[in-house]
Amino acid sequence: MKRSPKPKWSFVLMRGADKSVRQFKVSRRSIVAAPAVAVLALSGCIAALQIRSAYKIDTLQDEMSQQSNSFTQTVNGKDDSIGSLQEEIDRLNRQTEDLKGKISDLRELESKLKVFIEQYGRLTETSSSSMPANADSATVEALSALQQSSNTPSPEEARRLIGVAEQSGLDFRQISSLVDSMESTMEQSVKQAQARQAILDALPTGWPTKSSSKMTSGFGYRTDPFTGKSTFHAGIDIGGKVGDPVFSAGDGTVIETGSSSDKGNYVMIDHHNGLKTVYMHLSRIEAHEDEDVVRGEKIGLMGSTGRSTGAHVHFQIMQKDEPINPLRYLN
């Protein structure tokens, strides 16, 4: 039995009224396969697009990852910079606080140094009094021993040391401790200076009366006004008026007062350094035995009592009970 031929599909292509008509015959299988091929082609295009998109996505992800790492490094670098700046700010804050503390310490040191110099500067100035060129050897030795045993810096030296300490960058608290140390060791120097000053103040260098500086009779041999013979005069006579004040020539202790036909009213003072002074022919005694007196303190009034020919004071200095020339000490 003969199969009937499969029907075919025809396509007619008409290009225009004056053109010929073309007919294309297509089998049924081709008609069915064409959509499948189209679907496959479309699927291939879609797959290709997906692959390309996936590639681009991966590329973009890599770029984004690199950018993210770069941003992270930048942020970390900024964080490190911020941390360094914070450390620098903290360091500056500490330096500021240290500077404030040093300024406070410096003010305290300045006040302490001012008190130090005021307290010990005057002492240094007052202890630099001049000593008579012909002072006795015991006085010179005592003053020399005190000067050699003093190893404490003077206020001027203290100022110099502190200036050097400031320039060298030492902490002001250390400098303040230096002042405290010098102040504690200065006590010994103060005692030595006071002892030195006591020796100087005890020297009978003060003129015994301010009413007159006229010396009517000197030390040594002279013609006695009563006998006319040459006799030794153990002191000097200073003229004046009855009632003129008579002063102690130096610091000391009154060891004797009295009256005699020769001396008249008199006062004797021990100056604690082997020296004694005697003031004779007073009209009145104003000092008392065992009384401490200072240079320039009034001890009596000038007169003409005892063996005297007129108003004056006989002033006498004795070294180890031997009379010496008062002009060696008197200013």
KOLROKOL-219918 format. One record per residue (C-alpha): x, y, z; residue in three letters; residue number from 1. Coordinates in steps of 0.2 Angstrom, whole numbers, plus 5000, padded with zeros to 4 digits. Layout:
<sites>
<site <X, Y, Z>, "ALA", NUM>
...
</sites>
This chain:
<sites>
<site <5000, 5000, 5000>, "MET", 1>
<site <5008, 5017, 4995>, "LYS", 2>
<site <5010, 5030, 5008>, "ARG", 3>
<site <5003, 5046, 5003>, "SER", 4>
<site <5016, 5060, 5002>, "PRO", 5>
<site <5018, 5071, 5017>, "LYS", 6>
<site <5010, 5088, 5015>, "PRO", 7>
<site <5022, 5102, 5012>, "LYS", 8>
<site <5020, 5120, 5017>, "TRP", 9>
<site <5023, 5133, 5004>, "SER", 10>
<site <5028, 5152, 5007>, "PHE", 11>
<site <5023, 5164, 4993>, "VAL", 12>
<site <5034, 5179, 4992>, "LEU", 13>
<site <5026, 5194, 4983>, "MET", 14>
<site <5038, 5208, 4980>, "ARG", 15>
<site <5027, 5220, 4971>, "GLY", 16>
<site <5014, 5221, 4957>, "ALA", 17>
<site <5027, 5221, 4943>, "ASP", 18>
<site <5038, 5208, 4951>, "LYS", 19>
<site <5037, 5190, 4949>, "SER", 20>
<site <5030, 5179, 4963>, "VAL", 21>
<site <5041, 5167, 4972>, "ARG", 22>
<site <5035, 5151, 4981>, "GLN", 23>
<site <5045, 5142, 4994>, "PHE", 24>
<site <5040, 5125, 4999>, "LYS", 25>
<site <5045, 5120, 5017>, "VAL", 26>
<site <5042, 5103, 5025>, "SER", 27>
<site <5032, 5101, 5040>, "ARG", 28>
<site <5047, 5096, 5050>, "ARG", 29>
<site <5056, 5112, 5046>, "SER", 30>
<site <5041, 5122, 5052>, "ILE", 31>
<site <5042, 5112, 5068>, "VAL", 32>
<site <5061, 5113, 5070>, "ALA", 33>
<site <5062, 5132, 5066>, "ALA", 34>
<site <5055, 5137, 5083>, "PRO", 35>
<site <5066, 5125, 5092>, "ALA", 36>
<site <5081, 5132, 5083>, "VAL", 37>
<site <5075, 5149, 5088>, "ALA", 38>
<site <5073, 5145, 5106>, "VAL", 39>
<site <5090, 5137, 5106>, "LEU", 40>
<site <5098, 5152, 5098>, "ALA", 41>
<site <5089, 5163, 5111>, "LEU", 42>
<site <5094, 5152, 5125>, "SER", 43>
<site <5112, 5153, 5119>, "GLY", 44>
<site <5111, 5172, 5118>, "CYS", 45>
<site <5104, 5173, 5135>, "ILE", 46>
<site <5118, 5161, 5142>, "ALA", 47>
<site <5131, 5171, 5134>, "ALA", 48>
<site <5124, 5187, 5141>, "LEU", 49>
<site <5124, 5178, 5158>, "GLN", 50>
<site <5142, 5173, 5157>, "ILE", 51>
<site <5147, 5190, 5151>, "ARG", 52>
<site <5137, 5198, 5166>, "SER", 53>
<site <5145, 5186, 5178>, "ALA", 54>
<site <5162, 5190, 5172>, "TYR", 55>
<site <5159, 5209, 5173>, "LYS", 56>
<site <5151, 5206, 5191>, "ILE", 57>
<site <5167, 5197, 5196>, "ASP", 58>
<site <5178, 5210, 5189>, "THR", 59>
<site <5168, 5224, 5198>, "LEU", 60>
<site <5168, 5214, 5214>, "GLN", 61>
<site <5187, 5213, 5212>, "ASP", 62>
<site <5188, 5231, 5209>, "GLU", 63>
<site <5177, 5235, 5224>, "MET", 64>
<site <5187, 5223, 5235>, "SER", 65>
<site <5203, 5232, 5230>, "GLN", 66>
<site <5195, 5249, 5233>, "GLN", 67>
<site <5188, 5243, 5250>, "SER", 68>
<site <5206, 5237, 5255>, "ASN", 69>
<site <5213, 5254, 5249>, "SER", 70>
<site <5200, 5263, 5259>, "PHE", 71>
<site <5203, 5252, 5274>, "THR", 72>
<site <5222, 5256, 5273>, "GLN", 73>
<site <5218, 5274, 5271>, "THR", 74>
<site <5206, 5274, 5286>, "VAL", 75>
<site <5219, 5264, 5296>, "ASN", 76>
<site <5232, 5277, 5291>, "GLY", 77>
<site <5221, 5291, 5297>, "LYS", 78>
<site <5217, 5282, 5313>, "ASP", 79>
<site <5236, 5280, 5316>, "ASP", 80>
<site <5238, 5299, 5312>, "SER", 81>
<site <5224, 5303, 5324>, "ILE", 82>
<site <5232, 5292, 5337>, "GLY", 83>
<site <5249, 5301, 5335>, "SER", 84>
<site <5241, 5318, 5336>, "LEU", 85>
<site <5232, 5313, 5351>, "GLN", 86>
<site <5248, 5307, 5359>, "GLU", 87>
<site <5257, 5323, 5354>, "GLU", 88>
<site <5242, 5333, 5362>, "ILE", 89>
<site <5244, 5322, 5378>, "ASP", 90>
<site <5263, 5326, 5378>, "ARG", 91>
<site <5260, 5344, 5376>, "LEU", 92>
<site <5247, 5344, 5390>, "ASN", 93>
<site <5259, 5335, 5401>, "ARG", 94>
<site <5273, 5348, 5396>, "GLN", 95>
<site <5260, 5362, 5400>, "THR", 96>
<site <5256, 5355, 5417>, "GLU", 97>
<site <5275, 5352, 5421>, "ASP", 98>
<site <5278, 5370, 5415>, "LEU", 99>
<site <5264, 5377, 5427>, "LYS", 100>
<site <5272, 5367, 5441>, "GLY", 101>
<site <5289, 5374, 5437>, "LYS", 102>
<site <5282, 5391, 5437>, "ILE", 103>
<site <5274, 5388, 5454>, "SER", 104>
<site <5290, 5381, 5460>, "ASP", 105>
<site <5300, 5395, 5453>, "LEU", 106>
<site <5289, 5408, 5462>, "ARG", 107>
<site <5291, 5398, 5478>, "GLU", 108>
<site <5309, 5398, 5476>, "LEU", 109>
<site <5310, 5416, 5472>, "GLU", 110>
<site <5301, 5420, 5488>, "SER", 111>
<site <5312, 5408, 5498>, "LYS", 112>
<site <5327, 5415, 5490>, "LEU", 113>
<site <5322, 5433, 5495>, "LYS", 114>
<site <5319, 5428, 5513>, "VAL", 115>
<site <5336, 5419, 5513>, "PHE", 116>
<site <5345, 5434, 5506>, "ILE", 117>
<site <5336, 5446, 5517>, "GLU", 118>
<site <5340, 5436, 5532>, "GLN", 119>
<site <5358, 5432, 5529>, "TYR", 120>
<site <5363, 5446, 5517>, "GLY", 121>
<site <5362, 5459, 5531>, "ARG", 122>
<site <5372, 5447, 5542>, "LEU", 123>
<site <5386, 5446, 5529>, "THR", 124>
<site <5386, 5465, 5527>, "GLU", 125>
<site <5386, 5469, 5546>, "THR", 126>
<site <5400, 5456, 5549>, "SER", 127>
<site <5411, 5464, 5536>, "SER", 128>
<site <5416, 5478, 5549>, "SER", 129>
<site <5434, 5484, 5548>, "SER", 130>
<site <5446, 5479, 5562>, "MET", 131>
<site <5459, 5490, 5569>, "PRO", 132>
<site <5476, 5488, 5560>, "ALA", 133>
<site <5484, 5487, 5577>, "ASN", 134>
<site <5472, 5475, 5586>, "ALA", 135>
<site <5480, 5463, 5598>, "ASP", 136>
<site <5485, 5446, 5592>, "SER", 137>
<site <5472, 5436, 5602>, "ALA", 138>
<site <5458, 5446, 5593>, "THR", 139>
<site <5466, 5444, 5576>, "VAL", 140>
<site <5468, 5425, 5579>, "GLU", 141>
<site <5450, 5423, 5585>, "ALA", 142>
<site <5443, 5432, 5569>, "LEU", 143>
<site <5455, 5422, 5557>, "SER", 144>
<site <5449, 5406, 5565>, "ALA", 145>
<site <5431, 5410, 5562>, "LEU", 146>
<site <5434, 5415, 5545>, "GLN", 147>
<site <5444, 5400, 5540>, "GLN", 148>
<site <5431, 5388, 5548>, "SER", 149>
<site <5416, 5396, 5538>, "SER", 150>
<site <5413, 5385, 5523>, "ASN", 151>
<site <5395, 5390, 5519>, "THR", 152>
<site <5393, 5400, 5503>, "PRO", 153>
<site <5388, 5419, 5505>, "SER", 154>
<site <5371, 5425, 5498>, "PRO", 155>
<site <5380, 5431, 5483>, "GLU", 156>
<site <5387, 5414, 5480>, "GLU", 157>
<site <5370, 5407, 5483>, "ALA", 158>
<site <5363, 5418, 5470>, "ARG", 159>
<site <5376, 5413, 5457>, "ARG", 160>
<site <5374, 5394, 5461>, "LEU", 161>
<site <5355, 5396, 5458>, "ILE", 162>
<site <5358, 5405, 5442>, "GLY", 163>
<site <5369, 5391, 5436>, "VAL", 164>
<site <5356, 5378, 5441>, "ALA", 165>
<site <5343, 5387, 5431>, "GLU", 166>
<site <5353, 5388, 5416>, "GLN", 167>
<site <5358, 5370, 5417>, "SER", 168>
<site <5339, 5365, 5416>, "GLY", 169>
<site <5338, 5358, 5434>, "LEU", 170>
<site <5321, 5356, 5441>, "ASP", 171>
<site <5316, 5371, 5452>, "PHE", 172>
<site <5311, 5359, 5466>, "ARG", 173>
<site <5329, 5353, 5466>, "GLN", 174>
<site <5335, 5371, 5467>, "ILE", 175>
<site <5323, 5374, 5481>, "SER", 176>
<site <5330, 5359, 5490>, "SER", 177>
<site <5347, 5367, 5487>, "LEU", 178>
<site <5342, 5383, 5496>, "VAL", 179>
<site <5334, 5372, 5510>, "ASP", 180>
<site <5351, 5363, 5512>, "SER", 181>
<site <5361, 5380, 5511>, "MET", 182>
<site <5348, 5387, 5524>, "GLU", 183>
<site <5351, 5373, 5536>, "SER", 184>
<site <5370, 5373, 5534>, "THR", 185>
<site <5369, 5392, 5536>, "MET", 186>
<site <5365, 5391, 5554>, "GLU", 187>
<site <5383, 5386, 5558>, "GLN", 188>
<site <5389, 5401, 5547>, "SER", 189>
<site <5377, 5412, 5557>, "VAL", 190>
<site <5384, 5407, 5573>, "LYS", 191>
<site <5402, 5410, 5567>, "GLN", 192>
<site <5397, 5427, 5560>, "ALA", 193>
<site <5388, 5431, 5576>, "GLN", 194>
<site <5404, 5426, 5586>, "ALA", 195>
<site <5414, 5437, 5573>, "ARG", 196>
<site <5403, 5452, 5575>, "GLN", 197>
<site <5403, 5450, 5594>, "ALA", 198>
<site <5422, 5451, 5594>, "ILE", 199>
<site <5421, 5466, 5583>, "LEU", 200>
<site <5408, 5475, 5593>, "ASP", 201>
<site <5418, 5471, 5609>, "ALA", 202>
<site <5433, 5481, 5602>, "LEU", 203>
<site <5434, 5498, 5611>, "PRO", 204>
<site <5434, 5508, 5595>, "THR", 205>
<site <5421, 5520, 5599>, "GLY", 206>
<site <5426, 5538, 5604>, "TRP", 207>
<site <5420, 5539, 5623>, "PRO", 208>
<site <5412, 5556, 5621>, "THR", 209>
<site <5403, 5565, 5607>, "LYS", 210>
<site <5404, 5582, 5615>, "SER", 211>
<site <5422, 5585, 5610>, "SER", 212>
<site <5436, 5576, 5601>, "SER", 213>
<site <5449, 5587, 5609>, "LYS", 214>
<site <5463, 5577, 5617>, "MET", 215>
<site <5471, 5587, 5631>, "THR", 216>
<site <5484, 5574, 5635>, "SER", 217>
<site <5491, 5559, 5626>, "GLY", 218>
<site <5497, 5542, 5631>, "PHE", 219>
<site <5515, 5540, 5638>, "GLY", 220>
<site <5527, 5551, 5648>, "TYR", 221>
<site <5522, 5569, 5652>, "ARG", 222>
<site <5524, 5583, 5664>, "THR", 223>
<site <5513, 5580, 5679>, "ASP", 224>
<site <5501, 5596, 5681>, "PRO", 225>
<site <5502, 5594, 5700>, "PHE", 226>
<site <5521, 5590, 5704>, "THR", 227>
<site <5529, 5596, 5688>, "GLY", 228>
<site <5539, 5580, 5686>, "LYS", 229>
<site <5539, 5568, 5671>, "SER", 230>
<site <5527, 5554, 5675>, "THR", 231>
<site <5519, 5540, 5664>, "PHE", 232>
<site <5501, 5544, 5659>, "HIS", 233>
<site <5492, 5527, 5656>, "ALA", 234>
<site <5478, 5534, 5645>, "GLY", 235>
<site <5472, 5549, 5636>, "ILE", 236>
<site <5462, 5565, 5642>, "ASP", 237>
<site <5448, 5571, 5632>, "ILE", 238>
<site <5442, 5588, 5636>, "GLY", 239>
<site <5424, 5594, 5637>, "GLY", 240>
<site <5411, 5602, 5649>, "LYS", 241>
<site <5405, 5595, 5666>, "VAL", 242>
<site <5389, 5585, 5662>, "GLY", 243>
<site <5394, 5580, 5644>, "ASP", 244>
<site <5389, 5562, 5642>, "PRO", 245>
<site <5402, 5548, 5642>, "VAL", 246>
<site <5399, 5532, 5632>, "PHE", 247>
<site <5406, 5515, 5632>, "SER", 248>
<site <5419, 5512, 5618>, "ALA", 249>
<site <5413, 5494, 5615>, "GLY", 250>
<site <5402, 5480, 5620>, "ASP", 251>
<site <5406, 5472, 5637>, "GLY", 252>
<site <5401, 5470, 5655>, "THR", 253>
<site <5403, 5483, 5669>, "VAL", 254>
<site <5415, 5475, 5681>, "ILE", 255>
<site <5418, 5489, 5693>, "GLU", 256>
<site <5412, 5506, 5698>, "THR", 257>
<site <5418, 5517, 5712>, "GLY", 258>
<site <5426, 5533, 5717>, "SER", 259>
<site <5444, 5537, 5724>, "SER", 260>
<site <5454, 5552, 5727>, "SER", 261>
<site <5465, 5549, 5712>, "ASP", 262>
<site <5452, 5542, 5699>, "LYS", 263>
<site <5437, 5552, 5705>, "GLY", 264>
<site <5421, 5543, 5700>, "ASN", 265>
<site <5426, 5529, 5688>, "TYR", 266>
<site <5419, 5515, 5678>, "VAL", 267>
<site <5428, 5499, 5672>, "MET", 268>
<site <5422, 5488, 5658>, "ILE", 269>
<site <5428, 5471, 5653>, "ASP", 270>
<site <5426, 5468, 5634>, "HIS", 271>
<site <5428, 5449, 5635>, "HIS", 272>
<site <5443, 5448, 5623>, "ASN", 273>
<site <5457, 5452, 5636>, "GLY", 274>
<site <5453, 5471, 5634>, "LEU", 275>
<site <5447, 5482, 5648>, "LYS", 276>
<site <5442, 5501, 5647>, "THR", 277>
<site <5442, 5513, 5662>, "VAL", 278>
<site <5433, 5530, 5662>, "TYR", 279>
<site <5439, 5542, 5676>, "MET", 280>
<site <5435, 5559, 5684>, "HIS", 281>
<site <5416, 5557, 5680>, "LEU", 282>
<site <5404, 5569, 5688>, "SER", 283>
<site <5391, 5555, 5689>, "ARG", 284>
<site <5391, 5536, 5686>, "ILE", 285>
<site <5376, 5530, 5677>, "GLU", 286>
<site <5381, 5512, 5674>, "ALA", 287>
<site <5380, 5497, 5687>, "HIS", 288>
<site <5391, 5483, 5690>, "GLU", 289>
<site <5388, 5466, 5681>, "ASP", 290>
<site <5377, 5476, 5668>, "GLU", 291>
<site <5380, 5472, 5650>, "ASP", 292>
<site <5383, 5488, 5639>, "VAL", 293>
<site <5385, 5491, 5620>, "VAL", 294>
<site <5396, 5503, 5611>, "ARG", 295>
<site <5389, 5520, 5612>, "GLY", 296>
<site <5379, 5517, 5627>, "GLU", 297>
<site <5380, 5531, 5640>, "LYS", 298>
<site <5388, 5526, 5656>, "ILE", 299>
<site <5391, 5542, 5665>, "GLY", 300>
<site <5393, 5561, 5664>, "LEU", 301>
<site <5410, 5570, 5662>, "MET", 302>
<site <5417, 5580, 5677>, "GLY", 303>
<site <5432, 5584, 5686>, "SER", 304>
<site <5432, 5573, 5702>, "THR", 305>
<site <5448, 5566, 5709>, "GLY", 306>
<site <5465, 5571, 5704>, "ARG", 307>
<site <5460, 5583, 5690>, "SER", 308>
<site <5463, 5601, 5685>, "THR", 309>
<site <5447, 5603, 5674>, "GLY", 310>
<site <5432, 5595, 5666>, "ALA", 311>
<site <5438, 5580, 5656>, "HIS", 312>
<site <5437, 5561, 5655>, "VAL", 313>
<site <5453, 5550, 5657>, "HIS", 314>
<site <5450, 5536, 5645>, "PHE", 315>
<site <5462, 5521, 5647>, "GLN", 316>
<site <5463, 5504, 5638>, "ILE", 317>
<site <5471, 5489, 5646>, "MET", 318>
<site <5477, 5473, 5638>, "GLN", 319>
<site <5479, 5459, 5651>, "LYS", 320>
<site <5479, 5472, 5664>, "ASP", 321>
<site <5493, 5482, 5656>, "GLU", 322>
<site <5489, 5499, 5649>, "PRO", 323>
<site <5491, 5502, 5630>, "ILE", 324>
<site <5489, 5517, 5619>, "ASN", 325>
<site <5470, 5519, 5616>, "PRO", 326>
<site <5474, 5527, 5599>, "LEU", 327>
<site <5478, 5510, 5592>, "ARG", 328>
<site <5459, 5506, 5593>, "TYR", 329>
<site <5449, 5522, 5593>, "LEU", 330>
<site <5442, 5527, 5576>, "ASN", 331>
</sites>
